[in-house]
């Protein structure tokens, strides 16, 4: 009886030790889960909602813990949120910068605290930025201008650019001028309006065009709109003034832009594979958090250093290839295109 009791006691003690060990292991595993952040400037458009969702899903699939924050367009709040994330143990943060210059403050803070900032889609300027992942924005502008010049090698152009607070807007404009300036110098192209807008959104365009169109006496052959929302705003403004729609460019291949292209109100857009960008950025972030080596493809100068970068090439989209490119890529579905 004593031997049986002794065996039972040993088994009970062993079971208790095993239970404590498993609980400790479980707690360790939970505590050890890598936190990776996605800090976005705002979620006004579906594009950023999609990027955030794709990034978070990939981090989870890779065994990490996604931590996401939205600054709702508030610059100081974005910097504060980023610092809070770092203080809470987030190892790597992909940041969509509200202002490329101001977010240098967050990069400096992260470097001091041993965290890593990845500039996501938008460059962060004049700081020791570790990494940048985006698309070739200069190429975006070049593709727009080349397309417009093919259709209208001579004529009157309106240039509607993104906000100068976003470095991408400056790069797109540089690309546009790379191709357009020779035609301007030859006097083949006349620029009726060259406007740096306050935002990427349609309302900013409407206000600008409402001021310009009533005073303009020249025919408009091309609107080089730097993004699809800007294109949409220009279309609305031209229709309100009952002006025949010219060649209109865009960027992002939004669902509305794709419908406009099929209907003939927008001429082209530039497709950037955001799903690939967000997925690859998540993989990059997890590798960095685990101390693994990152392979970059180029460098991009941010005003202070040449930042290790991964840049993807954009693709021109018009009626001829819209379905054949965007649907297989999973960017849109056929049902999205129903009017």
Residue, then its C-alpha position, 0 to 999 in steps of 0.5 A: x500500500x505504501x509503495x502504491x501511494x509512493x508511486x501515485x505521489x511521484x506520478x502526481x508530482x511529475x504531472x504537476x511539474x510537467x503542467x508547470x513546464x508547459x504553462x511556462x513554455x506557453x507563456x514564454x512563447x506568447x511573450x516571445x512573439x515578434x511585434x511588427x508594426x504598420x503605421x499609416x497616415x490615414x485610411x481615407x482611400x481603400x488603397x491604404x485599407x487594403x495595404x494595412x490588411x494585407x500586411x497584417x495578414x502576412x505578419x500573422x501568417x509568418x508567426x508575428x504579431x501585427x500592431x497597426x495604427x492610423x494617424x487620421x491625417x494628423x502629423x504630430x499624432x503619427x510621430x507620437x503613435x510611432x514612438x508609443x509603438x516602439x516603447x511598447x516593444x514593436x521591433x520593426x515598423x513600416x511607416x506610410x509617412x504623412x510628411x516625408x521631412x517631419x517623420x525623420x524625427x521618428x526614424x531618429x527615435x527608433x534608431x536610438x531605441x534599437x527599433x527599425x523603420x521601413x519607409x513604406x511607399x513614401x520616402x522619409x527624408x534627411x535621416x539615417x533611414x534603414x530601409x525603403x520599399x516602394x515603386x519607381x515613382x519617377x518611372x510613373x511620371x515618365x509613363x504618364x507623360x510618354x502616353x500623353x505625348x504619344x496621343x497628343x505630341x502637340x497641344x495644351x497641357x494641364x499638370x495636376x501634381x500631388x502634395x509636395x509634403x509627399x516625396x512621391x509627388x516630387x518624384x512623379x513630377x520629375x518623371x513627367x518633366x523628364x519626358x515633357x520638357x523637350x516638347x515644352x522647349x520646342x514649343x510643341x506643348x504649352x502648359x496652361x496650368x502647373x499646380x501642386x495640390x494640397x492633397x491627393x484627393x478629388x476635392x483639392x482638384x475641384x477647388x483648383x479647377x473651379x478657379x482656373x476653368x472659367x478664366x481659361x480661353x484655350x482648348x485643353x488637350x491633356x490633363x496630366x493628373x498624378x493620381x486617379x483621385x486627382x483624375x476623378x476630380x478633374x473629370x467632374x470639374x470639366x463636366x460641370x463646365x461642359x468642356x469636352x474631356x481631353x486625354x486624362x492620366x492617373x495612377x493606382x488603377x483604382x476601381x473607379x478609375x478602371x470604370x472611368x477608363x472603360x467608359x472613356x472619361x479617363x484615358x489611362x492609369x498606372x498600375x502598382x501591385x500593392x498586394x506584392x508591395x505589402x506582402x514583401x514588406x511584411x516578409x522584409x519586416x519579419x526578417x529584420x525583426x529576427x535579425x536575418x539579412x535583407x537583400x535590397x535591389x538598389x539605393x535611393x538618396x533621401x537627402x542625407x544617405x543612400x537608403x537600401x531600397x527595393x523598388x518595383x516597376x509600374x505598368x501602364x493600363x488602358x482599355x487594351x490591357x485593363x482586364x488582362x493585367x489587373x484581373x489575373x493579378x487579383x487587383x480587381x474582379x470582373x464584378x468590380x467593373x460593372x457600372 
